Amino acid sequence: HIHRLKTGALISACAMAGAIIGNGSFEERQAVSEYASNLGLLFQITDDLLDVTGTTEDLGKTARKDVEAQKATYPSVVGIDKTAEHARELCDAAVAALGPIHRDTRLLADIARHILRRGS
């Protein structure tokens, strides 16, 4: 899946590095891995949404460049509404994945919610 090979892979690597440095248990590392996988895909999907719905000024980069390049993005394949729904589901899944971690995960949950809001 191409979306997991892009930004998602970088997010996963960073999250796993944090779990390792933080001496996370095997269960906690699995939870972080699931969280990061959902977070990475959430980031890419919201980026795709912003390309369609945002302005160049808001984004700080050229809006609609994926549309003009005829890239296969979530919005171009399933539409904006379904993409937004999937983004909400990914955010919920990312936050839920943090459940097995017996540490303060509020910041991680807030990151997922922030990514979701940026695409709204």
C-alpha positions in Angstrom: 0.0 0.0 0.0 1.7 3.1 -1.2 0.4 5.4 1.5 2.1 3.3 4.2 5.4 3.5 2.3 5.6 7.3 2.3 5.1 9.5 5.3 3.6 6.6 7.3 6.9 4.7 7.3 8.7 7.8 8.6 6.1 8.3 11.4 6.3 4.6 12.3 10.1 4.6 12.5 10.1 7.7 14.8 7.3 6.3 17.0 9.1 2.9 17.4 12.4 4.7 18.2 10.6 6.5 21.0 9.1 3.3 22.3 12.5 1.6 22.3 14.3 4.6 23.9 11.5 4.7 26.4 12.1 1.1 27.3 8.6 0.1 26.3 7.5 -3.5 26.9 6.7 -5.8 24.0 3.0 -5.0 24.4 3.7 -1.3 24.5 5.8 -1.5 21.4 3.1 -3.3 19.6 0.6 -0.7 20.7 2.9 2.1 19.4 3.3 0.3 16.2 -0.4 0.1 15.6 -0.9 3.7 16.7 1.9 4.9 14.3 0.5 2.8 11.4 -2.9 4.5 11.8 -1.3 7.9 12.4 0.8 7.7 9.3 -2.2 6.8 7.1 -4.3 9.4 8.8 -1.6 12.0 8.0 -1.4 11.0 4.4 -5.2 11.0 4.0 -5.6 14.4 5.6 -2.9 15.7 3.3 -4.8 14.4 0.3 -8.0 16.1 1.6 -6.2 19.3 2.2 -4.8 19.2 -1.4 -8.4 19.2 -2.6 -10.1 21.5 -0.1 -7.3 23.9 1.1 -5.8 26.9 -0.5 -2.2 27.5 -1.5 -2.0 30.2 1.1 -3.4 28.0 3.9 -1.2 25.0 2.9 2.0 26.8 2.3 2.4 24.7 -0.9 0.5 24.5 -4.2 -3.0 23.3 -3.6 -4.7 20.9 -6.0 -1.3 19.7 -7.4 -2.3 16.0 -6.9 -5.6 16.7 -8.8 -3.7 18.4 -11.7 -1.2 15.5 -11.7 -4.1 13.0 -11.8 -2.6 11.2 -8.8 -4.7 8.3 -7.4 -5.5 9.8 -3.9 -8.2 8.8 -1.5 -10.4 11.7 -2.4 -10.0 11.0 -6.1 -10.9 7.3 -5.7 -13.6 7.4 -3.0 -14.6 11.0 -2.7 -14.2 13.7 -0.1 -17.0 12.6 2.3 -15.8 8.9 2.4 -12.2 10.1 2.8 -13.2 12.3 5.7 -15.1 9.4 7.3 -12.1 7.1 6.9 -9.9 9.8 8.5 -12.1 9.9 11.6 -12.0 6.1 11.8 -8.2 6.1 11.6 -8.0 8.8 14.3 -10.2 6.7 16.6 -8.2 3.6 15.8 -4.9 5.4 16.6 -6.2 6.6 19.9 -7.7 3.2 20.8 -4.4 1.5 20.0 -2.8 3.5 22.9 -5.0 1.5 25.4 -2.4 -1.1 26.4 0.2 1.6 27.2 0.3 2.2 31.0 1.9 5.6 30.7 0.5 9.1 30.0 -0.5 8.9 26.3 -2.5 12.1 26.1 0.0 13.9 24.0 0.0 11.0 21.4 -3.8 11.1 21.3 -3.8 14.8 20.9 -1.4 14.5 18.0 -3.8 12.2 16.2 -6.7 14.5 16.9 -4.7 17.5 15.7 -3.9 15.7 12.4 -7.6 14.9 12.0 -8.6 18.6 12.6 -6.1 19.9 10.1 -7.9 17.9 7.4 -11.3 19.2 8.4 
